[in-house]
Amino acid sequence: MLLLAVGAYFFSSLVLWAQTSDSKTGDANKSWTATTDSQSDNANPTRTLESHTQSGNRTLDNQSVQRRGADGQFEPYQDIEKATVQVDAATVRTTTRTFGRDADGAKTLVQVTEEEKRTLPGGDSNVVRSTSNPDANGRLQLVQRRIEETKKIGKDVEETKTTVMLPSIHGGLAPAMKMQERRQRGANDTVESQKTTLLPDGAGNWQVGEIRQTTSRQEGKNRSTEERVSRPDSEGKLGEVSRTVSKEPASASGETRNTVETYSIDVPGVTRDGSLHLVERATTARRTSSTGQQTTQQQVEQPDPGDPDSGLRVITLTTDTARPGPSGAQATRTIQMRDANGSFGVVSVDTTKSDNNHAIQVQIAPPEVKK
């Protein structure tokens, strides 16, 4: 299957949205186009062309991904066409078609996803999502169905039950995974959730494969989130395997600072001892100057696999700036990484220009840690 993650860098990419609209804000019919250029030293440059058209109860979103070919020119690689229809006040139906390119460069259908979402009285909802892939003869075959049912079971309590069905050796689809999530809002804007994933054991029984518990708190202007993940070991005993703690304290200077610490039982270069250890710290600071310039800086620290007892060390530094001007905006992203000698070198510099001061989106996210 030809699927491409555009801008799949060590960090999320710097994005330029060049939008045009043929209607006024608030009109029923709207359209816009967008162009995204992504470049990195360790990835083939890509260009993504997007268009959005809304007419009445129907919305069309098209995305065309191009990659640089051997001749230096951009060539088509993947197309995604999504049609959304508001069937009635309670029902939304979405069809997404993904196309790739065969050996001759011809456009070929590789996947179709159909989703129907119904909003029920009282705030409950049902979502059914079906995915089909073409077989060797080009006929679509159903390969997955996902059913989500969300119900309010109390004033501040909501529960979602999800069933994922996959092809069975006996034909048709059979449940392959179940998820049960319960979310409860408490005092002082505290939100607690527990998501349990169940997997079949081969004998017709369902066993717990993972429990994910999350607590979010808002204390004044201070925000914090803690997530604990537990999984069964080789003997089936459930134990905590990772913990993530995010803190964003209040700041009177106008700068926002967020720290995310990840703890895991797996430490590079160390044998498991059954305890959680700090394996990553990502610190992000954002500020806006009096001239409107936005600056975001992030550093990611991880242990040295060759000397895990030495503590964390900074492995990447990312700096983003977005500067508005009379003729538009300009954004620059610089990524530095530590090399084998311990020195920092620039591995990527992206510069984006736009004639729209509100068109540049800067997002920095830490890489996902394997838990």
FENTANOR-V192478 format. One line per field, one symbol per residue. phi: phi as a letter, one per 40 degrees, with the letter a starting at -180 (. if undefined). psi: psi as a letter, one per 20 degrees, with the letter a starting at -180 (. if undefined). A space follows every 50 residues. Layout:
phi: ???
psi: ???
This chain:
phi: .cbbccgcccbcccbbbbbbbbacdgccbbaababbbbbacbacdbbbbb abbbagcbbbbbbbbbbccccgccbdbabbbbbbbccacbbbbbbbbbbb bcccgccbcbabbbbbbbcbdggcabbbbbbbbccccgccbcbabbbbbb bcbadbbbbbbbbbbbdbccggbbdbabbbbbbbcbcffcbbabbbbbbc cgbgbbbccabbbbbbbbbgccbabbbbbbbccccgccacbaabbbbbcc bccgcbbbbbbbbacbbdgbcdbgbcbcbabbbbbbabcccgcbbbbbbb baccdcacccgcbcbabbbbbbbcacbibbbbbbbbbccccgccbcbabb bbbacbcbccbbbbbcccccb
psi: poppopkmahrqqppponqqpjrqpiqhpqqrqqppppqqhkqpqqpppq qpppocjppppppopqqpahjiqpqqgqpppppppngahippppppppqa pahjjqpppiqpppppppprqjirqppppppqqqahjjppppiqppppop qojrgkpqppppppprpqijqaqqpiqqpopppppaqkkpppqpopppqq jijjqpqphqpoppppqoncjpqqpppppqqqahjjppqphqpppppnqq piiipppppoppqqioppjpqpjiqpqoiqppppppqpriiipppppppp pqqohimhiiaqqphqppppqooqrhjaqpqppppqqpahjjqpqpipop ppqqjohjippppppqqppp.
